[in-house]
Amino acid sequence: MIDFEVSAELAARRDRIREFVTDKIVPFERDPRLTRHGPNEEMRTEMVELARAAGLLTVQAPARFGGWEPNHREQAVLFEAAGWSTLGPVAMNCAAPDEGNMFILSKIANEAQIEEFLVPVIDGRQRSVFAMTEPGGAGSDPGQLKTEAVFDGSEYAINGLKWLITGADGARTWIIMAKVAPNPHGPDGPTLFLCDGNTPGIELERVMNTMDRNYVQGHGVVRFDNLRLPASAVLGDVGQAFRYAQMRLAPARLTHCMRWLGAASRAHAIAVDHARTRTAFGKPLGEHQGVGFMLADNEIALQQCRLGIWWACWTLDSGAKGRHESSMIKAYVSEELFKVADRCVQILGGMGISDETPVGMIFSDMRAFRLYDGPTEVHKYAIARQVLREP
């Protein structure tokens, strides 16, 4: 049975996060260090230190690393509060891609890898990337992976081109997906590798100009030019990258939904306040049916999204893999929350497309949500295949 009750302890933690984000992080939304490529490293570090001082850094981490170790539904409540500002998750070290990378490293990294690559990310001292997407097609369809790793018995030589690699500029913990070529020394196939971002052979060609600016240092184009890594750099087992990626993606899809629910709720609150106070044709905007109906649609959508997220989280907490459920919720929530943000822009009128409020920023940042961790259409394709397989 799904329990919809929020315990007193969880509510207190939620409110503590919301207060922190409102008081300490919202002011950074007008900081000049928030560039078109997202917050720079100096700004990120400053926000992280505020979260550390407040005892709110990396709260989702396992208890053995000093975190609160919430289950998925508890995480939904906490991450929604963090998402009240798009910078809240950055400050609290629970934003993508670091949050998903910390999750997968905690599951499959060995102790030496944990100490070198995971602990510094949990501590907020360095950032991480998940280098999978390629301009040739590998992304939603990782089967098109072209980056190759050639093994000579002691070292792997990796060559290939990646793009849309979030946070590549300045990241130190790198998870790289490459296809190990057939060789006489062991298994082959798609494999994950771990290395330091300063390793020779990793070349950041440029940072792409994109419409979102909530991820630290934006999205990079990266070339691997004879990147040489020892056999100990393999994360997990050779040939198992797709399985590990799926392990990472199901919960990561949901944490995106949690954070963006918080941002959409913020936009809605701003729109409601505007509809109460702005008048037109002799009465407040909200009393005009066209505006009132948009507010009602937002209220319905926000609650439906919240309940859907909690249901999918309950599925994971019950021990299921949740691939089908997380696909359904990612597809539904990303589309519905984008509509919420769009209606908020419409209600605000000219202010909605300006930087007088954060609604315009939330709207443009949220557009990308319909694409990353699987476009809506890819999720619907997977959902339909599952439906057709069922009796």
N, C-alpha and C positions, 0 to 999 in steps of 0.2 A: 504494500500500500504506500502511495506517495504521501509524505507528510509535508503539508504546506506551512506548518508553523515555523516561525523564526524564533529560536530560543532567545532568552534574555541576554545570554553571553554573546551570541552571534549578532544580535541587534546592537549591542553596545560597541562591538568591534566595527560593525558597519557604520554606525554614527560617528565613531572616532575617525574613520577613514574619510567619510564625507566632510567632516569639519576640517580635517587637515588639507584636503584637496581644495576646498573652498577658500580657506584663509591663506594658505601658503603657496599653492600652485596656480590657481586661477590668475593671479597677478602676472605670472610669467607669459601669459598668452599675448601680451603686448610687448614682450621683451624683444629688442632688435636682434638678439641672437637666435630667435626663431626665424630661420631663413626659409627660402623656397625648398631647400633640401632638408627641412626639419630642424629641430634644435641641434646646435653644435655641441661639441664635447664639453666645452666649458660650462655651458648652461645645464647640460645633463648632469654633470658632476655636482653642480651647486644644488640642483633639485634632489639628487640622490642623498646628499649629506643632510638635507632637511628631513627627508624620510627616515634616515638612520637616526637622527637626533630624536625624532618622534616615536621611534620603536616600530616603524611601519615599513621597513625595507625587506623585500622578498618574503612577505608573510606566507606565500603559498609553498615555501620550501618544506621539505621533510623535517621533522623535529630534530633529527640527528645533525642537521645543518643550521639549527636555530630558528626554523620557521614554525608557523602554527599548524602546518600539515592539515589543512582543511580537506574534507571530502569534496567531491565535485559540486554538490548542491550548495554547500557552505561557500565554496569558492565563487559560485554564481552571485551570491549576495554581496560578497566582499568586492569582487571585480566590478560589479555594477556601480558600487559607490566610488571606486577608484576612477571609473570612466566618466564621472561628472565633468571632468576636464579631459580633453584628449591627451594632455600632458601628465595627468595623474598616474597612469600606468608606467610612463617613463620614469617618473620620480620614484615610484614604489618598486621599480625593477620587476614589473609583471607585464611588460609590453612585449609584443612580438618584435623580433624572432627569439629574444632571449628566454621568454617564459617557456615556449615550446622546446627550445634547445636544452634548457635546464631539466625539463621533464624527461626527455629521451636519454640524456646523459646519466641521470639518476637511475634509470632503468637498466642500461646496458654497458656503461663504461666500467672498466676495471678500476681497482683502487688507485693505481698510479695515474690513470687518466683523470679520475675524479679530482685528485689533489692538484694536478697541473692545470686542468682545463675547466672543471666545473666549479670548484670552490671560489676562484676569483670572480666568476660571474655571479654566483649567489651573493657574494660580498659586495657586489656593485663596483668592483675595482676595474673590471674590464667587460667589454661587450662581446657578443658572439654572432656568427652568421650560419645560415644553412644554405650552402651553395649547391642548388639542384637545377634551377631553371636555366634553359639555354635558348638562344635565339633561333636555333634550328627546329625547335618543337618540344623538347623535353620540358615539362612543366606539369600541366594537367595530365599529360600523357607521358609519364616518365619512361615508358618503353622506347621512346625516341632518343634516349640518352646517347650522346656522342663522345663526351669527355672520356678519355681512355687512360687506364693505368696499366703499365707494362711491368711485370714482376720478373726480376732476374735471379730470384732466390734469396736475396737479402734486402733489396730496395725496390720500391715502386717509383716509376717515372710517370708523372701525370701531365697530360697535355689536353687542352680544350678551352672553350670559351663559354662563360656564364654571363647572364645579365639579370636585371631586376633582383640583385642580391642585396637585400635590405641590410643597411648598416655596415656595408663592406669597408667603407672608409674609416680606418682606425680600429676596427675590431681585432681582437687578439685570439679568441677561441674560434677556430674554423672547423665546421663539419662539412665535408666535401663529398658529393656523390659522384662516383666515377665507375666506369665499366672495366673491370679487370679482364684483360685479354687472356685467351686460352694460353696456358703455359705448362711446362713439364714439372713445375715445382709445387703445384697445389691447385685448389679450386679457382674458378673464375666467376664472372658475372657482376651485376651491379653491387657496389660495395660502398660503405661509408668510411671516410678517413678523418682523423683528427690531427690538426697541426696548429702551430702558432702563426698568426697573421703576418709576422715579420719574416717568415721563412722565404729564402730566395726561390723565385719561380712563381710567386703570386704577384701579378701585376694588375693594379687598379687602373684601367684605361680611362675611365671617366665616371662621373656621377650623373645619372640621367635626370632630365627635367620632367617631373611628373606633377599631377594636379594635387596630390596629397602632400602634407608637410608635417605629419605627426610622428614620423619615425626618425630616429637619430641618424643624421648624416645621409638620409635619403636612400636611393637604390643604385647600386653600382654595376658597371660592366667590368668583368674580371677575366683576365686571361691567365691560364696556367701554362707556363712555358718551361717544360722539363722540371717541374716541381718534384723533387726527390724526397721520398719519405721512407722511413724504416718499416719493417713488417709490424713493429709494435704500434704503428700509427693507425692500424685497422681498428675501427670501432665495431665491436661485436664480432660477427663472423663474415668471412668473405662470401659474397654472393647473396647476402640477405638484406640489402639496402631497401628494397621495396617493402619488405615485411616491417622493417623498423620504421620506415617513413609512415606507413599506415598506423603503426602504434602511436606515433607522434601526432598524426593529423586528426584523429577522432577527437581527443580532448582539446587540441589547439583550435579546431573549428569552433568549439563551444566557448572557449575563452575569448575569442574574437567577438562572438555574439554577446557575451556578458559585458565586455568593455563598451561596445557600441550601444548597448541598451542604456548604459549610463549617460553617454553623450546625447543620445536621442531624447532621453528624459530631460536633460538640461535644456535642449533646444525647445522642447515642448513647454517647459516652465516659463521660458522667456516669451514664447508666443502667447501663452495664457495671460501673462502679466500685461503684455501689449494690448491684447484683445479687451482686457478689463478697463484700461486707462485711455486708450486712443479712441476718439469719437469720430463719427462720420454720419452725415445725414441725420443729425439730431440724437444719436444714441451711441453707446459703446460698440466697438466693432463686433465683439463677441455676441451681441444681441441680434446681429444680422444673421439670418439663417445660413447663408453661404459660409461665413466664418465659423459660426457655432458648429455646423456639421463637420468642418475640418478638425476642429478641436475634439469633437466626439470621436471621429475616426482615429485620431491620434491616441486618445485614451484607450480605445478598444484594442488597437494594434499593440501598444506598449504592454498591456496586460497579457494579451495572447502570446506575445514574444517571450515575456517573462515566464509564463507557465510552460511554454514549449521548451525553453532552455532547462527549466527545473526538471521536466519529464526526462529529457535526454540525459541530464546529469544523474538522475535517479537510476536510469538504465545502466550507466557506467558504474555507479556505486554498488549496484546489485551484482556486479561481476561480469556483465556482458561486454563484448568488444565495442558495441555501439556504432559501428560504421554506418549502418543503414539509418539509424536514428539521428546521428550527428549530421549526415548528409541532408536529411529532411529539414532539420532545424537550421542548418547553415543556409540552405536555399531559401527557406521561408523568411527567416529573421533578417537576412541581408536585404531582401527585396522590401519587406514591410518597413524596416527602419529607415531605408532610403526614402520611402514615400512619406514617412513621418517628417523627416528633415526637409523634404521638398515642400510639404504643406506649411511648415514653420516659416520657411523663406517667403512663401506666398502671403501668409498672414501678416508678416512684418513689412511687406511691400518693398519700397526702395531701401529701407534699412536692412532688409534681409540679404541684399546682395552687396552690402558694404561691410566694413569692419567695425561698425558702431556696436555690434554685438558679435559674439562668437558663432552665431548661427550659420553665417556664410562659410566660415572655416569648417564647421562640423559637416555641412552639406558636401563641400568639395572633398574633404578627407574621407567621408563615408562612401563616396561613389566607388572608391577602390575596393571597399569591403565586398562588393558584389562579384569581385574577380579573384582576389587572393584566397589561398587554401581551397581552390576549386571554384570556377565560375558557376553560376546558377545552372546553366545548361548542362554542364558536366555532371553536376549532382543529380539533376533530373534524369539524365541518361542512366546513371548508376541505380537510381531509385527504381526506374522502370524495369531494368534488367532484374532487379531483386523481386519485384512484383510478379514478373512473368515466370520466375523460377518457383514461386510459392504454389502450393496445391490449390 
